[in-house]
């Protein structure tokens, strides 16, 4: 069984060290997730579940690319009975009703969570997707894709893990960072504003080295410098 306390600490440490590798993409999606009309819908669900609206927003993006016809639980159409895990949910009257059901009645039941620190938030999001990566001691792409905390490895289907596959979707951690850059009301207890710098390629800097001693420029105090001073004095008298 996964040690959730240890996972929270690991995710908090990764958050403190993370740098975005796809900053432009994160910014574009964050603007869409934070748009006033979208934020209002997320806040309406947050008011009824106690789950912070940014959590709902990034989960919605990961599950179905913010498709309002897709359920927050797994991306299936909310107006029909779901076929993917959690299966058998719905149909619902609205996206909001489906989202409330997902947060209240479906594992990991985020509405029961009391720890909304950054470590607790990221770990709840990871539980939302599954703890298979944590069991392998690998960072979850659901959380870390698009940052320097993730390189490769993905469950390509239920129970099938491919260590060489790279998740191309944007991860929740980077989305939260980009949203925080746009909306100052988004904050996590005990956490300062995250490092949102992208990873920049280091360009070697050429260093101009001073020339060593030579006949024309002998080192100070050397015999060469003494002889040069004599010559200078002789020619100066002429």
PyMOL commands that set and color helices and strands:
alter all, ss='L'
color gray80, all
select helices_A, chain A and resi 4-17+23-33+36-49+53-64+95-105+110-112+118-129+132-135+141-144+172-182+223-237
alter helices_A, ss='H'
color red, helices_A
select strands_A, chain A and resi 154-157+160-162
alter strands_A, ss='S'
color yellow, strands_A
deselect
rebuild
show_as cartoon
